[in-house]
Amino acid sequence: MGNDIFADYIKNLKQNNESARPAVPYAVGRENVSAGGGSETLDVLKEISQKLTAMQTVREPQTKDQADLAVAGGMVVLPGHGVFKADVYIKDGKIQSLSQGEEVRAAKTIDASGKYVCPGLIDPHVHLGLFAPMETDMASETKAAVMGGITTTGVFFGGPASHFSTFPEIEEQAGRYSYTDIIPHLVIGNEEQMREIPDYARYFGVTSFKVYMNGIPGMIPSVDDGFILDVMEQMKRTGKQCILCCHTENTHIVARALRDAKEKYGEGADVRDWMESHPAMAEEEAAMRIAYLAEKSRTPVYLVHIGTKEGIEKLRQIKPFNKYVHIETTSPYLAVTSEQFDGPLYKMEPPLRNQEDKNALWEALDDGVIDTIGTDNVCESKEEKQPERSIWDVVPGYSVVETHLASVLTEGVVNRGINIEKIISHMTKCPAETFGVYPKKGTLLPGSDADLVLIDMNVTREVHAKDLHSRSDFSIFEGRRLTGWPVMTIKGGSIVMENGMLVADAPSGHMVKR
């Protein structure tokens, strides 16, 4: 799609009142914090709870029975509504109530003074079982996730076989090995899987699927536009609100750039040279194209790991007038750049970008163009990655779930002064809404799952892979000091992590069906 066609597309979108919507940035100031005691906050909470009860989305407990757990004295981050001092009461694995000054009896009370009390994080983009058995990765990476404040992971399950032959076993493994709840996304890479989409929704409760506009050679096939349209049509046949996740790069542009980069840099290329094999043009073009297909087919799409300035600027023009487009970036893209690394160990696909790209992503996150922050977590050991090989042959990926929150808070809150509620919204409420699990997940409203993370912005730690809980033995943040760590993770009303120690008796994860 050339620039002239793109200009016409934008013009037509602006003229289409049916699909037009204004871009609404978060209406929260940098220091919009109520220190408690005011009636306005409580009135807002009561109004929200009443509306949700009327909609039968969550049910506010009608009794003042003793709570199982109270999280008292912290600064509660309620995404979309602000930050205020309040107590959170939990009963039977659900949020029972939020209170300012009205004490409720609780079997156990946690002093959250000086901490931010947030909904458990949702990482919408995780890969498991690519280089180790599924149960090995599931145990390792979900343990690392809860250590980092993540209570729900969106996991992409792929492979060439029908998902009917693989998913039931994976669902059983989730109950045995996962410390997080899992929102399953199914990769659709062939005709059989595409035709079975309505049945995946019916029998598995899966409503999010993924295609690769540019695949990974030897691992994941790329698909053409006709196949994507067929997938969209099958999604409509489910009768449910589905969303199509897209790896957004033009496969032909990448192939050409890869050929040229190999010729230019040879076997001595490093991660900065790798960036040239995936030019911004590839993401920019594919983003415009998938947005166009989404608008024409009236199908929601979720653009994973957007990382370039050029791509995000095109999406900035499209998104206010195309209600079908949802955008994700990742914590590595927000926290580090390719200039900080040598050698092939930190290869990712798409690659880490430069400082200009990083700044553009933060601007888009701050003004609401970007919806969610994921990780694109891929667990590998150095032995599996084989960094002694050339950058062209090393497999992409790194584990970042445990450092996800701290890396974003360090760069966003500490270095850039962005409001913490806004950042937490992108990591909780927004992914929950995008994937149809709000308000069960992504909030602390009465009736929602009692998934919480307590964050101490006064805690700074130096990162070393040996101290993390992933089975991976390297970290892109090795030796870096990060500020703003979770000090407690609560899932389903039970404490699973406290002061850097896993305290859960056993995994308690399950598939979140929609």
Secondary structure, DSSP 8 states (H G I E B T S, - for coil): --HHHHHHHHHHHHH-TTT----------TT-EE-S--HHHHHHHHHHHHHHHHTTSS----S---BSEEEEEEEEEETTTEEEEEEEEEETTEEEEEESS----BS-EEE-TTSEEEE-EEEEEEE-SSSS-HHHHHHHHHHHHHHTTEEEEEEEE--SS-GGGTHHHHHHHHHHH-SSEEEEEEE--SHHHHHTHHHHHHHH---EEEEESS-BTTTB----HHHHHHHHHHHHTTSS--EEEEE---HHHHHHHHHHHHHHHGGG--HHHHGGGS-HHHHHHHHHHHHHHHHHHT--EEEET---HHHHHHHHHHGGG-TTEEEEEEHHHHH--GGG--SSTT--SS----HHHHHHHHHHHHTTS--EEE--EE---HHHH-TTS-TTTS------TTTHHHHHHIIIIIIT---HHHHHHHHTHHHHHHTT-TTTSS--STTSB--EEEEEEEEEEE--GGGSSSS-S--TTTT-EEEEEEEEEEETTEEEEETTEE--SS----B---
